[in-house]
Amino acid sequence: MGDETPYMMRAIDLARRAEGYTSPNPMVGCVLAKDGRILGEGFHARPGTPHAEANALRAAGEQAHGATAYVTLEPCNHYGSNPPCTEGLIKAGVAEVVYAVSDPNPVAAGGDDRLRDAGIKVRSGLCASEAAHLNRFWLHHIRQQTPYVIAKFASSLDGKIATRTGDSKWITSEAARLRGHDLRQACDAIIVGVDTIISDDPSLTARGKLPAGHRQAAHPLRVVLDSTGRVPLEAKIFRSTTPGKTLLATTTAMPALKEQALRGRGVEVVRLKADTAGRPDLSSLLTALHERNVLSCMIEGGGKVLGSFFDARLVDEVWAFIAPVIIGGDAAVPVAGLGAETLDNAFRLQNTEIEQLHGTLLMRGAVSKHNSEATCSQAS
């Protein structure tokens, strides 16, 4: 049988080509191999287009008969915009299917059993951790019924995001900023507070890497938190020339005339219940985004918004860009809010990875759920 890992890792690499384009579907890659040779491969490019297995089978043609299919996700077993992948594999006469992660979606699950019933050998679990990480947004969305939340920030070595005069462009390297755009493109939504719009007037678009065959970048849904309607109507995010869509989350404190003016600019305005501080309730926000098929959210600022998400224990992952510069003074910090009372209650990252981006360090990792549960217990 030999080492099959390269086949599955190739399938994972293929799936990643569509990062930022398949939502609300998962990213899936497939490789067909026999006698040490790859006969066909494919990936799912966009919703409504053929699935990875169908593309790989088409590429392999009659050679698929007797081959082994390596798929990053259990083949689907239902009719949607595409026929079941199980039926395509059965019709092609593949001898074996090896998949990395089981499908938790009850609508599409059951592929394993269907293939076995057809006499096809089935194995699972090869490169499971890598495949699960690739589709962590989608898996979280299905299992938790809420978007996956990533906190992203950039700071100096001494933990500042600007000088005491507010100068902040640019703390990190150009390579680091481009890496941040990769994350923007991968996520369905980017969340900022109204203060960020007022002070920086960002476009909040993506300039990430484009997969082959795509002419324009995928731009995340822009989500602005604005309790009372302070956002300026002339902001870049509301211009017709700015690609992508904008959603403004507010409360009953926003004037009706301001809401009308925003809607006139194509902005979706969602009034949420207010928290104890009078701000849009974050759990309600995530529920509203989940209902709109938003699988993942990137929180980009400011410090109060990031702190509020941490205080509410709603952060799943962190991307921290650290620049080799000392700012000093009483300057703003990337994460504000109430913060932890003790170090035991502080959020800690696990499975951390570090990247060197032309002098800027990127540390990213998942928020420890054990630590989060302990914090919840002590706070209740």
C-alpha positions as CSV (number, residue, x, y, z in Angstrom):
1,M,0.0,0.0,0.0
2,G,2.9,2.3,0.8
3,D,2.7,5.8,2.2
4,E,-0.6,7.4,1.2
5,T,0.0,10.7,3.0
6,P,1.3,12.5,-0.1
7,Y,-2.0,11.8,-2.0
8,M,-4.1,13.2,0.8
9,M,-1.9,16.2,1.3
10,R,-2.1,16.9,-2.4
11,A,-5.9,16.7,-2.0
12,I,-5.7,19.2,0.8
13,D,-3.5,21.5,-1.2
14,L,-6.0,21.4,-4.1
15,A,-8.9,22.2,-1.7
16,R,-7.0,25.2,-0.4
17,R,-7.0,26.7,-3.9
18,A,-10.6,27.8,-3.4
19,E,-10.1,29.4,0.0
20,G,-12.5,32.3,0.4
21,Y,-14.7,31.2,-2.5
22,T,-16.6,28.1,-1.4
23,S,-18.6,29.4,1.5
24,P,-21.1,28.3,2.7
25,N,-19.8,25.0,1.3
26,P,-16.6,23.3,2.6
27,M,-13.3,23.3,0.7
28,V,-12.8,19.8,-0.7
29,G,-10.1,18.2,-2.8
30,C,-9.8,14.8,-4.4
31,V,-7.0,12.7,-5.9
32,L,-7.5,9.5,-7.9
33,A,-4.4,7.2,-7.8
34,K,-3.5,3.6,-8.8
35,D,-0.2,1.8,-8.9
36,G,1.7,4.8,-7.6
37,R,0.4,7.2,-10.3
38,I,-2.1,10.1,-10.0
39,L,-4.7,9.6,-12.6
40,G,-7.0,12.6,-11.9
41,E,-7.5,15.3,-9.4
42,G,-9.9,18.1,-8.7
43,F,-11.3,20.5,-6.2
44,H,-14.6,22.3,-5.5
45,A,-14.2,25.9,-6.8
46,R,-17.5,27.7,-5.9
47,P,-21.0,26.9,-4.7
48,G,-23.1,25.5,-7.5
49,T,-20.0,24.2,-9.4
50,P,-19.1,20.5,-9.7
51,H,-17.7,18.9,-6.5
52,A,-14.1,17.7,-6.1
53,E,-14.8,14.1,-6.8
54,A,-16.7,14.9,-10.0
55,N,-13.8,17.0,-11.3
56,A,-11.3,14.3,-10.4
57,L,-13.4,11.5,-12.1
58,R,-13.7,13.7,-15.2
59,A,-10.0,14.2,-15.4
60,A,-9.2,10.4,-14.9
61,G,-11.9,9.2,-17.3
62,E,-11.9,5.4,-17.7
63,Q,-8.7,5.1,-15.7
64,A,-10.8,5.7,-12.5
65,H,-12.0,2.1,-12.6
66,G,-10.1,0.2,-9.9
67,A,-8.4,3.3,-8.6
68,T,-8.3,4.7,-5.0
69,A,-10.0,8.1,-4.3
70,Y,-8.4,10.3,-1.7
71,V,-10.9,12.9,-0.5
72,T,-10.5,15.5,2.2
73,L,-14.1,15.1,3.3
74,E,-16.5,12.2,3.3
75,P,-18.2,12.1,-0.1
76,C,-21.7,13.6,0.0
77,N,-24.7,11.4,-0.3
78,H,-27.5,13.8,-1.2
79,Y,-29.0,15.7,-4.2
80,G,-28.4,19.4,-4.0
81,S,-27.1,21.6,-6.8
82,N,-25.0,18.6,-7.7
83,P,-25.8,14.9,-7.7
84,P,-24.3,12.7,-4.9
85,C,-20.6,12.2,-5.1
86,T,-21.1,8.6,-3.8
87,E,-23.0,7.7,-7.0
88,G,-20.3,9.2,-9.2
89,L,-17.6,7.1,-7.5
90,I,-19.7,4.0,-7.6
91,K,-20.5,4.4,-11.3
92,A,-16.9,5.0,-12.1
93,G,-15.9,1.7,-10.5
94,V,-13.4,3.0,-8.0
95,A,-12.1,0.2,-5.8
96,E,-11.5,2.2,-2.6
97,V,-12.2,5.6,-1.0
98,V,-10.0,7.1,1.6
99,Y,-11.4,10.3,3.3
100,A,-9.9,12.5,6.0
101,V,-12.8,13.9,7.9
102,S,-16.4,12.6,8.4
103,D,-19.2,14.9,7.2
104,P,-21.1,16.3,10.3
105,N,-23.8,17.8,8.1
106,P,-26.9,15.5,8.6
107,V,-28.2,16.6,5.1
108,A,-25.1,15.3,3.3
109,A,-23.8,12.6,5.6
110,G,-24.1,8.8,5.0
111,G,-21.5,8.6,2.2
112,D,-19.4,6.1,4.0
113,D,-22.3,3.6,4.4
114,R,-23.5,4.1,0.8
115,L,-20.1,3.3,-0.6
116,R,-19.7,0.2,1.6
117,D,-23.1,-1.0,0.6
118,A,-21.9,-0.8,-3.0
119,G,-18.9,-3.0,-2.3
120,I,-16.3,-0.3,-2.2
121,K,-13.6,-0.4,0.5
122,V,-13.7,2.7,2.7
123,R,-11.2,4.1,5.2
124,S,-11.1,7.3,7.1
125,G,-8.8,9.5,9.2
126,L,-5.8,9.9,7.0
127,C,-4.4,13.5,7.6
128,A,-7.6,14.2,9.6
129,S,-6.1,17.0,11.7
130,E,-4.8,18.8,8.6
131,A,-8.1,18.5,6.8
132,A,-10.1,19.5,9.8
133,H,-7.9,22.7,10.2
134,L,-8.5,23.5,6.6
135,N,-12.3,23.4,7.1
136,R,-12.4,24.6,10.7
137,F,-14.8,27.5,9.7
138,W,-17.3,25.1,8.1
139,L,-17.0,22.4,10.7
140,H,-17.5,25.0,13.5
141,H,-20.5,26.4,11.6
142,I,-22.2,23.0,11.3
143,R,-21.4,21.8,14.9
144,Q,-21.8,25.0,16.9
145,Q,-24.4,26.8,14.8
146,T,-22.4,30.0,15.0
147,P,-19.6,31.6,13.0
148,Y,-15.9,30.9,13.8
149,V,-14.4,34.1,15.2
150,I,-10.8,35.2,14.6
151,A,-9.2,38.1,16.5
152,K,-6.6,39.9,14.4
153,F,-4.4,42.7,15.5
154,A,-1.0,44.3,14.8
155,S,1.1,45.9,17.5
156,S,4.6,47.1,18.4
157,L,6.9,44.9,20.5
158,D,5.7,46.8,23.6
159,G,2.1,46.1,22.7
160,K,1.0,49.4,21.2
161,I,-1.1,50.0,18.1
162,A,-0.3,53.7,17.6
163,T,1.8,56.5,19.0
164,R,0.4,58.9,21.6
165,T,-0.6,61.2,18.7
166,G,-2.5,58.5,17.0
167,D,0.1,57.7,14.2
168,S,-0.3,54.1,13.2
169,K,0.7,53.7,9.5
170,W,2.5,51.5,9.3
171,I,3.7,49.5,12.3
172,T,4.1,46.2,10.5
173,S,5.8,45.3,7.2
174,E,4.2,45.3,3.8
175,A,4.5,41.5,3.7
176,A,2.6,41.3,7.0
177,R,-0.2,43.5,5.7
178,L,-0.6,41.3,2.6
179,R,-0.8,38.3,4.9
180,G,-3.6,40.0,6.7
181,H,-5.4,40.4,3.4
182,D,-5.1,36.7,2.9
183,L,-7.1,36.3,6.1
184,R,-9.6,38.8,5.0
185,Q,-10.2,36.9,1.8
186,A,-10.5,33.6,3.6
187,C,-13.2,34.9,6.0
188,D,-16.8,35.6,5.2
189,A,-17.0,38.8,7.3
190,I,-14.8,41.4,8.8
191,I,-16.0,43.2,12.0
192,V,-14.9,46.7,13.1
193,G,-16.2,49.3,15.5
194,V,-17.5,52.7,14.4
195,D,-14.4,54.4,16.0
196,T,-12.2,52.6,13.4
197,I,-14.3,53.9,10.6
198,I,-14.2,57.4,12.0
199,S,-10.5,57.5,12.7
200,D,-9.1,55.5,9.8
201,D,-11.8,55.5,7.1
202,P,-10.7,52.1,5.8
203,S,-12.1,50.3,2.7
204,L,-12.0,46.9,4.3
205,T,-11.5,45.0,1.1
206,A,-9.3,42.1,0.4
207,R,-6.1,42.0,-1.6
208,G,-5.2,38.4,-1.0
209,K,-3.8,35.8,-3.4
210,L,-6.1,34.8,-6.2
211,P,-6.5,31.1,-7.3
212,A,-6.1,30.1,-10.9
213,G,-9.2,31.1,-12.9
214,H,-10.4,33.9,-10.7
215,R,-10.3,37.4,-11.9
216,Q,-11.2,39.3,-8.8
217,A,-10.7,38.9,-5.1
218,A,-13.4,37.7,-2.7
219,H,-14.3,40.5,-0.4
220,P,-15.7,39.8,3.0
221,L,-19.0,41.3,4.3
222,R,-18.1,44.4,6.2
223,V,-19.8,44.5,9.6
224,V,-19.7,47.8,11.5
225,L,-20.7,48.0,15.2
226,D,-22.4,51.4,15.8
227,S,-24.7,51.8,18.8
228,T,-26.1,55.2,18.0
229,G,-25.5,56.0,14.4
230,R,-22.3,57.9,14.6
231,V,-20.8,56.5,11.4
232,P,-20.2,59.1,8.7
233,L,-22.3,58.6,5.5
234,E,-19.3,59.7,3.4
235,A,-17.1,56.8,4.6
236,K,-15.3,54.7,2.0
237,I,-17.1,51.6,2.9
238,F,-20.4,53.1,1.7
239,R,-19.1,54.3,-1.7
240,S,-20.6,52.5,-4.7
241,T,-17.0,52.1,-6.1
242,T,-16.0,50.0,-3.0
243,P,-16.5,46.3,-3.8
244,G,-18.3,44.1,-1.4
245,K,-21.3,44.6,0.9
246,T,-21.8,46.3,4.3
247,L,-23.9,45.4,7.3
248,L,-24.3,47.9,10.1
249,A,-25.2,46.4,13.5
250,T,-26.9,48.9,15.8
251,T,-29.5,49.3,18.6
252,T,-32.8,51.1,19.0
253,A,-30.7,54.2,19.8
254,M,-29.9,54.8,16.2
255,P,-32.2,57.6,14.7
256,A,-34.6,56.4,12.0
257,L,-33.4,59.0,9.6
258,K,-29.8,57.7,9.8
259,E,-31.0,54.2,9.1
260,Q,-33.0,55.4,6.1
261,A,-29.9,57.2,4.8
262,L,-27.7,54.1,5.2
263,R,-30.2,51.9,3.5
264,G,-30.3,54.4,0.6
265,R,-26.6,53.6,0.2
266,G,-27.2,49.9,0.0
267,V,-26.3,49.2,3.6
268,E,-28.1,46.4,5.5
269,V,-29.0,47.8,8.9
270,V,-29.7,45.3,11.7
271,R,-31.0,46.4,15.0
272,L,-29.9,44.1,17.9
273,K,-30.7,44.1,21.5
274,A,-28.3,46.2,23.5
275,D,-25.9,44.8,26.2
276,T,-25.5,46.3,29.6
277,A,-23.2,49.0,28.1
278,G,-25.8,50.0,25.5
279,R,-23.8,48.4,22.6
280,P,-25.1,45.8,20.1
281,D,-25.1,42.4,21.9
282,L,-22.3,40.3,20.4
283,S,-24.0,36.9,20.8
284,S,-27.0,38.3,19.0
285,L,-24.7,39.6,16.2
286,L,-23.2,36.2,15.7
287,T,-26.6,34.6,15.5
288,A,-27.7,37.2,12.9
289,L,-24.5,36.4,10.9
290,H,-25.1,32.7,11.2
291,E,-28.6,33.1,9.8
292,R,-26.9,34.9,6.8
293,N,-24.6,31.8,6.2
294,V,-21.6,33.6,7.5
295,L,-19.2,30.8,8.5
296,S,-16.3,33.0,9.8
297,C,-15.7,36.4,11.2
298,M,-12.4,38.4,11.4
299,I,-12.4,41.1,14.1
300,E,-10.0,43.8,13.0
301,G,-10.6,46.6,15.5
302,G,-10.5,48.6,17.5
303,G,-9.2,47.6,20.8
304,K,-12.6,48.0,22.5
305,V,-14.3,45.7,20.1
306,L,-11.6,43.1,20.4
307,G,-11.7,43.4,24.1
308,S,-15.5,43.0,24.1
309,F,-15.3,39.8,22.1
310,F,-12.6,38.4,24.5
311,D,-14.6,39.4,27.6
312,A,-17.7,37.6,26.1
313,R,-15.5,34.5,25.4
314,L,-16.5,34.5,21.7
315,V,-13.0,34.3,20.2
316,D,-11.9,31.0,18.6
317,E,-8.5,31.9,17.1
318,V,-6.0,34.7,17.2
319,W,-3.7,36.2,14.6
320,A,-1.2,38.6,16.3
321,F,1.3,40.5,14.1
322,I,4.2,41.8,16.2
323,A,6.6,44.4,14.7
324,P,10.2,44.9,16.0
325,V,9.6,48.5,17.1
326,I,9.2,50.2,20.5
327,I,6.6,53.0,20.7
328,G,6.4,53.6,24.5
329,G,4.2,56.1,26.2
330,D,0.6,55.9,27.1
331,A,-0.6,54.7,23.7
332,A,-3.5,52.5,22.7
333,V,-3.4,48.8,23.1
334,P,-4.7,46.2,20.7
335,V,-7.1,44.4,23.1
336,A,-8.9,46.6,25.7
337,G,-12.1,45.6,27.5
338,L,-12.2,44.4,31.1
339,G,-9.5,41.8,30.7
340,A,-8.6,38.9,32.9
341,E,-8.5,39.4,36.7
342,T,-5.7,36.8,37.1
343,L,-3.2,35.1,34.9
344,D,-5.1,31.8,35.5
345,N,-8.1,33.5,33.8
346,A,-6.1,34.9,30.9
347,F,-6.8,33.4,27.4
348,R,-4.1,31.1,26.2
349,L,-3.4,29.9,22.7
350,Q,-2.7,26.3,21.6
351,N,-1.3,24.7,18.5
352,T,0.5,28.0,17.8
353,E,2.4,28.7,14.6
354,I,4.9,31.5,14.0
355,E,5.7,33.1,10.6
356,Q,8.5,35.6,9.8
357,L,7.2,38.3,7.4
358,H,10.1,40.6,6.5
359,G,10.8,41.5,10.1
360,T,7.2,41.2,11.5
361,L,6.3,38.1,13.4
362,L,2.9,36.5,13.0
363,M,1.8,34.3,15.9
364,R,-1.5,32.5,15.4
365,G,-3.2,29.8,17.3
366,A,-6.6,28.5,18.6
367,V,-7.9,29.8,21.9
368,S,-7.8,27.1,24.5
369,K,-11.3,25.9,25.1
370,H,-10.3,24.4,28.4
371,N,-9.1,27.8,29.5
372,S,-12.2,29.4,28.2
373,E,-14.5,27.0,30.2
374,A,-12.5,27.6,33.3
375,T,-12.9,31.4,32.9
376,C,-16.6,30.9,32.4
377,S,-16.9,28.8,35.5
378,Q,-15.1,31.4,37.7
379,A,-17.1,34.3,36.2
380,S,-20.5,32.7,36.9
